[in-house]
Amino acid sequence: MDNKELDFGFDEETVETTEETEKVVSMEEKKKRKPWFDWEVGENTYKLVLTTPNIMKVEEKYRTNIVNLISVDGLPRLSVMLTIVQAAMLQYQHGIRSDKVAAIYEQYLREGGSQTDLLSDVILPTMTVSGFFTEAQAAVMENKMDGMDALI
């Protein structure tokens, strides 16, 4: 992605800042996130993480935040979820195409997965390692997903 294509930030503006006292938190105090989520399908393990440029591509495609995409009433569209998965795969499976992601998903279904499982067991953990949620917030969302599974 070319820097000229980016439509955010203050690169061309002068931003006035004030000096404030900040609390310094040591690295020992802060728990580190896992660097990726492992999605196991068949004999393959795919590393999933949403990087900033790939998050921006998804948001640009759908003209909304990824959290909004998965927070719709009911279950998000499969095409939206597979686009998020594809974006999350790009860091470690360079150039993976949507048809390959769809084939992986088909295998996931044959192995007993479902569309709701894709959201709760793959997308939400991926978003957690990508910095969208704390582990506590992810647990709350997972409980809500469990409730939705019971209704379906």
Backbone as ProteinMPNN parsed JSONL, in Angstrom:
{"seq_chain_A": "MDNKELDFGFDEETVETTEETEKVVSMEEKKKRKPWFDWEVGENTYKLVLTTPNIMKVEEKYRTNIVNLISVDGLPRLSVMLTIVQAAMLQYQHGIRSDKVAAIYEQYLREGGSQTDLLSDVILPTMTVSGFFTEAQAAVMENKMDGMDALI", "coords_chain_A": {"N_chain_A": [[0.855, -1.179, 0.0], [0.634, 2.109, -0.897], [1.905, 5.049, 0.638], [0.692, 7.375, -0.19], [-1.887, 6.61, -0.707], [-3.146, 6.362, 1.69], [-5.674, 7.531, 3.791], [-5.76, 8.999, 6.263], [-4.744, 10.285, 9.467], [-2.294, 12.845, 10.429], [-0.312, 13.785, 8.751], [0.242, 15.93, 7.032], [-0.359, 18.114, 8.486], [0.304, 20.453, 11.095], [0.561, 19.551, 14.371], [-0.268, 20.681, 17.501], [1.097, 19.988, 20.597], [0.818, 19.264, 24.106], [2.819, 18.922, 26.995], [2.42, 16.286, 29.201], [2.266, 14.61, 32.332], [2.857, 11.208, 32.388], [1.925, 7.933, 33.4], [4.309, 5.472, 33.808], [4.401, 2.267, 32.619], [5.703, -0.8, 33.31], [6.983, -3.453, 31.236], [6.652, -5.894, 32.436], [4.396, -5.544, 33.963], [2.371, -5.359, 32.126], [0.477, -7.632, 30.341], [1.47, -9.589, 27.646], [0.073, -9.99, 24.39], [-0.892, -12.882, 22.5], [0.86, -13.514, 19.468], [-0.554, -14.345, 17.207], [-3.495, -16.158, 16.087], [-4.064, -19.592, 16.012], [-5.573, -21.425, 13.511], [-6.847, -24.443, 12.986], [-7.321, -26.607, 10.384], [-8.077, -29.546, 8.943], [-5.052, -31.077, 8.155], [-3.616, -28.813, 8.289], [-2.367, -25.816, 9.794], [-3.288, -22.578, 10.227], [-2.015, -19.372, 10.625], [-3.485, -16.619, 12.05], [-3.908, -13.165, 12.037], [-4.929, -9.83, 12.312], [-3.54, -7.268, 10.69], [-2.713, -3.768, 10.79], [-2.712, -2.484, 8.124], [-4.282, -4.394, 6.729], [-6.653, -4.417, 8.18], [-7.509, -1.856, 7.572], [-7.985, -2.162, 4.832], [-10.193, -3.921, 4.811], [-12.063, -2.312, 6.181], [-12.255, -0.196, 4.387], [-13.334, -1.505, 2.158], [-15.9, -2.273, 3.074], [-16.811, 0.063, 4.149], [-17.075, 0.57, 6.875], [-16.369, -0.034, 10.364], [-14.639, -2.997, 11.474], [-15.615, -4.189, 13.806], [-18.255, -3.304, 13.779], [-19.116, -4.775, 11.592], [-19.224, -7.409, 12.524], [-20.989, -7.195, 14.561], [-23.635, -7.112, 13.937], [-27.222, -7.58, 14.133], [-28.014, -10.873, 14.778], [-26.331, -13.262, 12.751], [-23.331, -12.386, 11.044], [-22.961, -11.847, 7.474], [-21.772, -14.563, 5.503], [-19.91, -14.019, 3.473], [-18.748, -11.663, 4.396], [-17.538, -12.53, 6.778], [-15.692, -14.395, 5.734], [-14.105, -12.688, 4.255], [-12.915, -11.213, 6.298], [-11.473, -13.287, 7.495], [-9.747, -13.926, 5.356], [-8.276, -11.523, 5.228], [-7.014, -11.714, 7.685], [-5.383, -13.884, 7.271], [-3.47, -13.074, 5.484], [-1.012, -12.053, 6.479], [0.639, -14.243, 7.054], [0.107, -16.148, 5.113], [0.87, -15.266, 2.386], [-0.654, -13.446, -0.191], [-2.935, -15.034, -0.383], [-5.89, -16.147, -1.881], [-9.402, -15.371, -2.246], [-10.919, -17.553, -3.164], [-9.409, -19.738, -2.311], [-9.593, -19.399, 0.464], [-12.33, -19.862, 0.716], [-12.387, -22.562, -0.003], [-10.912, -23.67, 2.108], [-12.675, -23.079, 4.161], [-14.85, -24.68, 3.375], [-13.737, -27.214, 3.849], [-13.431, -26.973, 6.605], [-16.14, -26.95, 7.343], [-16.855, -29.578, 6.563], [-15.448, -30.948, 8.47], [-16.933, -30.583, 10.701], [-17.311, -27.989, 11.6], [-19.126, -24.836, 11.802], [-21.021, -21.991, 10.604], [-21.563, -20.266, 12.739], [-19.652, -21.22, 14.511], [-17.376, -20.429, 13.141], [-17.437, -17.678, 13.537], [-17.388, -17.466, 16.418], [-15.28, -19.154, 17.238], [-13.117, -18.668, 15.602], [-12.982, -16.06, 14.293], [-13.514, -14.164, 16.417], [-11.452, -14.882, 18.368], [-9.251, -14.276, 16.741], [-9.571, -11.534, 16.362], [-9.167, -10.771, 18.973], [-6.411, -11.376, 19.472], [-5.47, -9.552, 17.733], [-5.859, -7.13, 18.869], [-8.381, -5.941, 19.135], [-10.1, -6.553, 21.236], [-10.001, -7.006, 24.795], [-8.994, -9.9, 26.686], [-10.957, -10.417, 28.565], [-13.187, -9.042, 27.525], [-13.518, -10.52, 25.19], [-14.279, -12.967, 26.275], [-16.802, -12.352, 27.319], [-18.157, -11.813, 24.914], [-17.972, -14.313, 23.746], [-19.557, -15.824, 25.465], [-22.046, -14.704, 24.846], [-22.198, -15.58, 22.219], [-22.379, -18.338, 22.648], [-24.908, -18.452, 23.741], [-26.368, -17.718, 21.483], [-25.833, -19.897, 19.835], [-27.31, -21.842, 21.183], [-29.863, -21.034, 20.607], [-30.06, -21.49, 17.914]], "CA_chain_A": [[0.0, 0.0, 0.0], [1.387, 3.346, -1.03], [1.543, 6.031, 1.667], [-0.176, 8.383, -0.79], [-3.242, 6.083, -0.723], [-3.707, 6.386, 3.034], [-6.533, 8.676, 3.996], [-5.936, 9.223, 7.683], [-3.548, 10.836, 10.11], [-2.023, 14.275, 10.424], [0.997, 13.914, 8.146], [0.453, 17.217, 6.38], [-0.769, 19.175, 9.387], [1.109, 20.634, 12.3], [-0.265, 19.273, 15.536], [0.302, 21.256, 18.707], [0.937, 19.068, 21.721], [1.226, 19.75, 25.413], [3.522, 17.9, 27.755], [1.694, 15.859, 30.378], [2.909, 13.533, 33.067], [2.231, 9.92, 32.109], [2.356, 6.822, 34.24], [5.12, 4.531, 33.061], [4.042, 0.895, 32.952], [6.766, -1.702, 32.867], [6.535, -4.557, 30.391], [6.253, -6.997, 33.307], [3.047, -5.268, 34.434], [1.443, -5.53, 31.033], [0.492, -8.972, 29.78], [1.587, -9.546, 26.191], [-0.879, -10.769, 23.598], [-0.344, -13.871, 21.577], [1.092, -12.81, 18.202], [-1.522, -14.773, 16.202], [-4.401, -17.235, 16.467], [-3.899, -20.775, 15.165], [-6.811, -22.044, 13.018], [-6.502, -25.766, 12.481], [-8.283, -27.194, 9.455], [-7.402, -30.712, 8.38], [-3.676, -31.216, 8.623], [-2.986, -27.491, 8.2], [-2.582, -24.801, 10.822], [-3.161, -21.249, 9.634], [-1.8, -18.297, 11.589], [-4.369, -15.502, 11.732], [-3.792, -11.909, 12.766], [-5.322, -8.682, 11.501], [-2.582, -6.172, 10.761], [-3.332, -2.466, 10.541], [-3.062, -2.265, 6.711], [-5.362, -5.285, 6.304], [-7.87, -3.903, 8.814], [-7.914, -0.689, 6.785], [-8.539, -2.647, 3.551], [-11.541, -4.426, 5.076], [-12.909, -1.17, 6.504], [-12.48, 0.548, 3.144], [-14.217, -2.319, 1.312], [-17.263, -2.269, 3.598], [-17.108, 1.42, 4.608], [-17.413, 0.569, 8.291], [-15.432, -0.682, 11.26], [-14.796, -4.451, 11.52], [-16.479, -4.532, 14.938], [-19.626, -3.117, 13.293], [-19.434, -5.862, 10.663], [-19.551, -8.652, 13.23], [-21.923, -6.893, 15.643], [-24.995, -6.978, 13.415], [-28.2, -8.467, 14.76], [-27.898, -12.185, 14.163], [-25.027, -13.687, 12.271], [-22.867, -11.623, 9.875], [-22.952, -12.573, 6.201], [-20.613, -15.434, 5.337], [-18.911, -13.347, 2.64], [-18.059, -10.697, 5.264], [-16.667, -13.279, 7.681], [-14.574, -14.97, 4.982], [-13.211, -11.574, 3.905], [-12.131, -10.947, 7.508], [-10.517, -14.4, 7.616], [-8.721, -13.74, 4.327], [-7.416, -10.417, 5.665], [-6.213, -12.198, 8.812], [-4.427, -14.882, 6.78], [-2.491, -12.462, 4.575], [0.294, -11.826, 7.112], [1.464, -15.455, 7.021], [-0.174, -16.857, 3.859], [0.942, -14.13, 1.472], [-1.353, -13.507, -1.465], [-4.014, -16.021, -0.398], [-7.049, -15.637, -2.612], [-10.693, -15.659, -1.621], [-11.372, -18.899, -3.511], [-8.674, -20.651, -1.437], [-10.21, -19.25, 1.783], [-13.622, -20.553, 0.629], [-12.101, -24.003, 0.0], [-10.534, -24.001, 3.492], [-13.916, -23.033, 4.925], [-15.603, -25.892, 3.018], [-13.12, -28.304, 4.596], [-13.799, -26.702, 7.999], [-17.514, -27.424, 7.493], [-16.834, -31.051, 6.479], [-14.872, -31.45, 9.731], [-17.874, -30.344, 11.797], [-17.455, -26.57, 11.919], [-20.343, -24.177, 11.316], [-20.837, -20.551, 10.422], [-21.479, -19.651, 14.063], [-18.334, -21.594, 15.039], [-16.381, -19.582, 12.478], [-17.44, -16.392, 14.226], [-17.005, -17.536, 17.834], [-14.052, -19.911, 17.483], [-12.023, -18.255, 14.714], [-12.907, -14.609, 14.081], [-13.366, -13.442, 17.69], [-10.087, -15.032, 18.902], [-8.332, -13.55, 15.855], [-9.698, -10.118, 16.686], [-8.581, -10.569, 20.301], [-4.948, -11.294, 19.337], [-5.182, -8.389, 16.89], [-5.993, -5.914, 19.662], [-9.723, -5.371, 19.144], [-10.733, -6.793, 22.521], [-9.216, -7.635, 25.858], [-9.436, -11.276, 26.865], [-12.212, -10.371, 29.321], [-14.243, -8.665, 26.585], [-13.713, -11.662, 24.295], [-15.016, -13.983, 27.027], [-18.198, -11.908, 27.353], [-18.711, -12.015, 23.58], [-18.078, -15.751, 23.529], [-20.752, -16.259, 26.198], [-23.202, -14.305, 24.038], [-22.233, -16.489, 21.07], [-22.869, -19.617, 23.147], [-26.348, -18.278, 23.844], [-26.917, -17.721, 20.138], [-25.752, -21.295, 19.389], [-28.41, -22.57, 21.797], [-31.097, -20.656, 19.924], [-30.061, -21.979, 16.527]], "C_chain_A": [[0.893, 1.231, 0.0], [0.957, 4.322, 0.048], [0.614, 7.102, 1.121], [-1.634, 7.934, -0.783], [-3.909, 6.199, 0.643], [-4.48, 7.674, 3.256], [-6.83, 8.846, 5.479], [-4.688, 9.892, 8.214], [-3.438, 12.342, 9.953], [-0.692, 14.574, 9.749], [1.256, 15.295, 7.567], [0.039, 18.396, 7.254], [0.217, 19.279, 10.538], [0.185, 20.449, 13.487], [0.442, 19.82, 16.765], [0.046, 20.292, 19.866], [1.355, 19.752, 23.006], [1.866, 18.603, 26.155], [2.725, 17.579, 29.008], [2.477, 14.744, 31.055], [2.137, 12.249, 32.81], [2.769, 8.879, 33.065], [3.135, 5.85, 33.355], [4.775, 3.134, 33.553], [5.14, -0.011, 32.425], [6.166, -2.83, 32.059], [6.1, -5.752, 31.236], [4.816, -6.817, 33.792], [2.011, -5.565, 33.369], [1.585, -6.928, 30.445], [0.547, -8.866, 28.253], [0.529, -10.422, 25.542], [-0.143, -11.866, 22.839], [-0.16, -13.166, 20.232], [0.115, -13.197, 17.09], [-2.42, -15.835, 16.822], [-4.184, -18.379, 15.491], [-5.261, -21.359, 14.818], [-6.425, -23.354, 12.381], [-7.638, -26.307, 11.638], [-7.565, -28.337, 8.755], [-6.028, -30.846, 8.995], [-2.931, -29.889, 8.627], [-3.332, -26.624, 9.398], [-2.295, -23.451, 10.18], [-3.007, -20.233, 10.756], [-2.634, -17.099, 11.146], [-4.081, -14.318, 12.642], [-4.186, -10.786, 11.806], [-4.319, -7.559, 11.717], [-3.293, -4.869, 10.403], [-3.655, -2.239, 9.062], [-4.216, -3.153, 6.241], [-6.693, -4.926, 6.954], [-8.408, -2.747, 7.978], [-8.516, -1.104, 5.441], [-9.964, -3.159, 3.737], [-12.493, -3.264, 5.352], [-13.22, -0.34, 5.259], [-13.469, -0.198, 2.239], [-15.67, -2.197, 1.758], [-17.709, -0.911, 4.146], [-17.618, 1.466, 6.048], [-16.335, -0.181, 9.063], [-15.694, -2.191, 11.299], [-15.701, -4.864, 12.679], [-17.945, -4.358, 14.539], [-20.048, -4.266, 12.378], [-19.845, -7.14, 11.383], [-20.601, -8.449, 14.31], [-23.352, -6.717, 15.158], [-25.934, -7.887, 14.187], [-28.161, -9.801, 14.03], [-26.468, -12.442, 13.731], [-24.587, -12.844, 11.074], [-22.922, -12.489, 8.616], [-21.669, -13.39, 6.093], [-19.531, -14.742, 4.52], [-18.102, -12.336, 3.456], [-17.079, -11.442, 6.164], [-15.476, -13.869, 6.94], [-13.606, -13.889, 4.507], [-12.34, -11.211, 5.1], [-11.084, -12.033, 7.705], [-9.403, -14.253, 6.59], [-7.754, -12.635, 4.735], [-6.492, -10.871, 6.792], [-5.162, -13.212, 8.374], [-3.272, -14.25, 6.008], [-1.105, -12.265, 5.181], [1.213, -13.04, 6.949], [1.213, -16.328, 5.793], [-0.276, -15.792, 2.764], [0.176, -14.398, 0.18], [-2.481, -14.525, -1.517], [-5.262, -15.398, -1.007], [-8.345, -16.078, -1.942], [-11.199, -17.056, -1.958], [-10.662, -19.961, -2.667], [-9.255, -20.595, -0.019], [-11.556, -19.981, 1.797], [-13.419, -22.071, 0.657], [-11.704, -24.478, 1.407], [-11.779, -24.032, 4.368], [-14.776, -24.267, 4.638], [-15.054, -27.101, 3.771], [-13.465, -28.187, 6.081], [-15.218, -27.205, 8.279], [-17.58, -28.95, 7.485], [-16.306, -31.68, 7.76], [-15.751, -31.143, 10.934], [-18.025, -28.901, 12.219], [-18.774, -26.027, 11.383], [-20.056, -22.689, 11.152], [-20.759, -19.844, 11.777], [-20.15, -19.996, 14.737], [-17.245, -20.728, 14.425], [-16.285, -18.236, 13.187], [-16.87, -16.512, 15.644], [-15.645, -18.173, 18.059], [-12.862, -19.493, 16.623], [-11.903, -16.728, 14.65], [-12.717, -13.848, 15.397], [-11.987, -13.651, 18.321], [-9.039, -14.303, 18.049], [-8.375, -12.059, 16.159], [-9.1, -9.813, 18.056], [-7.059, -10.464, 20.192], [-4.535, -10.083, 18.514], [-5.434, -7.067, 17.598], [-7.369, -5.278, 19.673], [-10.367, -5.462, 20.523], [-9.698, -7.25, 23.531], [-9.719, -9.074, 25.971], [-10.758, -11.327, 27.624], [-13.39, -10.014, 28.408], [-14.548, -9.816, 25.631], [-14.517, -12.76, 24.987], [-16.499, -13.624, 27.101], [-18.854, -12.154, 25.995], [-18.9, -13.505, 23.289], [-19.291, -16.318, 24.258], [-22.024, -15.894, 25.44], [-23.345, -15.204, 22.819], [-22.757, -17.853, 21.476], [-24.392, -19.572, 23.285], [-27.004, -18.305, 22.489], [-26.898, -19.134, 19.571], [-26.923, -22.102, 19.934], [-29.735, -22.259, 21.103], [-31.205, -21.251, 18.527], [-30.224, -23.425, 16.486]], "O_chain_A": [[1.802, 1.353, 0.821], [-0.232, 4.421, 0.349], [-0.171, 7.68, 1.872], [-2.534, 8.772, -0.844], [-5.136, 6.137, 0.73], [-4.001, 8.766, 2.948], [-7.985, 8.839, 5.903], [-3.698, 10.047, 7.499], [-4.33, 13.013, 9.434], [-0.009, 15.522, 10.134], [2.387, 15.778, 7.612], [0.082, 19.544, 6.813], [0.877, 18.305, 10.901], [-0.846, 21.112, 13.594], [1.591, 19.478, 17.042], [-1.08, 19.843, 20.081], [2.145, 20.696, 22.997], [1.498, 17.444, 25.964], [2.39, 18.472, 29.787], [3.251, 14.031, 30.416], [0.92, 12.199, 32.987], [3.925, 8.938, 33.485], [2.668, 5.459, 32.286], [4.846, 2.85, 34.748], [5.464, 0.011, 31.238], [4.978, -3.13, 32.181], [5.264, -6.542, 30.797], [4.099, -7.794, 34.01], [0.894, -5.978, 33.681], [2.686, -7.352, 30.094], [-0.239, -8.139, 27.646], [0.143, -11.461, 26.08], [1.057, -11.779, 22.578], [-0.96, -12.295, 19.891], [-0.034, -12.45, 16.123], [-2.159, -16.342, 17.913], [-4.125, -18.165, 14.28], [-6.021, -21.744, 15.707], [-5.752, -23.377, 11.35], [-8.768, -26.45, 12.106], [-6.571, -28.127, 8.06], [-5.864, -30.74, 10.211], [-1.74, -29.848, 8.937], [-4.436, -26.687, 9.939], [-1.205, -23.213, 9.66], [-3.776, -20.233, 11.717], [-2.511, -16.625, 10.016], [-4.019, -14.457, 13.863], [-3.814, -10.8, 10.632], [-4.256, -6.969, 12.796], [-4.356, -4.885, 9.782], [-4.776, -1.835, 8.753], [-5.042, -2.715, 5.44], [-7.748, -5.11, 6.347], [-9.607, -2.666, 7.708], [-9.455, -0.468, 4.962], [-10.842, -2.871, 2.924], [-13.603, -3.231, 4.822], [-14.335, 0.158, 5.107], [-14.34, 0.421, 1.627], [-16.567, -2.036, 0.931], [-18.857, -0.756, 4.561], [-18.47, 2.282, 6.397], [-15.5, -0.873, 8.48], [-16.841, -2.622, 11.172], [-16.48, -5.807, 12.538], [-18.788, -5.172, 14.918], [-21.207, -4.68, 12.392], [-20.715, -7.871, 10.909], [-21.06, -9.418, 14.915], [-24.196, -6.219, 15.903], [-25.499, -8.849, 14.82], [-28.263, -9.848, 12.804], [-25.522, -11.892, 14.294], [-25.39, -12.606, 10.171], [-22.928, -13.717, 8.697], [-20.609, -12.955, 6.542], [-18.348, -14.864, 4.841], [-16.903, -12.173, 3.229], [-15.925, -11.036, 6.299], [-14.359, -13.85, 7.459], [-12.411, -14.148, 4.371], [-11.153, -10.931, 4.936], [-9.937, -11.739, 8.042], [-8.233, -14.438, 6.922], [-6.541, -12.794, 4.601], [-5.331, -10.466, 6.852], [-4.146, -13.374, 9.051], [-2.202, -14.85, 5.899], [-0.112, -12.309, 4.455], [2.416, -12.89, 6.732], [2.046, -17.174, 5.471], [-1.364, -15.468, 2.288], [0.341, -15.441, -0.454], [-2.948, -14.854, -2.608], [-5.635, -14.27, -0.684], [-8.369, -17.037, -1.171], [-11.848, -17.688, -1.123], [-11.263, -20.986, -2.343], [-9.396, -21.632, 0.629], [-11.888, -20.645, 2.779], [-14.205, -22.785, 1.279], [-12.111, -25.555, 1.841], [-11.922, -24.909, 5.219], [-15.365, -24.836, 5.557], [-15.823, -27.92, 4.274], [-13.756, -29.189, 6.736], [-15.472, -27.811, 9.32], [-18.278, -29.548, 8.303], [-16.667, -32.807, 8.101], [-15.359, -31.412, 12.069], [-18.807, -28.612, 13.125], [-19.454, -26.691, 10.6], [-18.987, -22.201, 11.517], [-19.967, -18.916, 11.941], [-19.583, -19.17, 15.452], [-16.299, -20.335, 15.109], [-15.191, -17.717, 13.409], [-15.979, -15.754, 16.024], [-14.924, -17.778, 18.975], [-11.732, -19.909, 16.878], [-10.838, -16.176, 14.924], [-11.851, -12.979, 15.484], [-11.389, -12.676, 18.777], [-8.059, -13.778, 18.577], [-7.337, -11.4, 16.209], [-8.583, -8.718, 18.278], [-6.471, -9.548, 20.767], [-3.39, -9.638, 18.585], [-5.248, -6.002, 17.01], [-7.516, -4.165, 20.178], [-11.094, -4.557, 20.934], [-8.658, -7.805, 23.176], [-10.758, -9.417, 25.407], [-11.593, -12.19, 27.352], [-14.461, -10.613, 28.507], [-15.709, -10.06, 25.302], [-15.346, -13.413, 24.353], [-17.356, -14.497, 26.962], [-19.98, -12.647, 25.931], [-19.88, -13.9, 22.657], [-19.979, -17.192, 23.732], [-22.971, -16.679, 25.395], [-24.457, -15.555, 22.423], [-23.508, -18.47, 20.721], [-25.078, -20.547, 22.977], [-28.093, -18.859, 22.344], [-27.844, -19.537, 18.895], [-27.471, -22.951, 19.232], [-30.618, -23.113, 21.022], [-32.302, -21.487, 18.021], [-30.248, -24.013, 15.404]]}, "name": "protein", "num_of_chains": 1, "seq": "MDNKELDFGFDEETVETTEETEKVVSMEEKKKRKPWFDWEVGENTYKLVLTTPNIMKVEEKYRTNIVNLISVDGLPRLSVMLTIVQAAMLQYQHGIRSDKVAAIYEQYLREGGSQTDLLSDVILPTMTVSGFFTEAQAAVMENKMDGMDALI"}
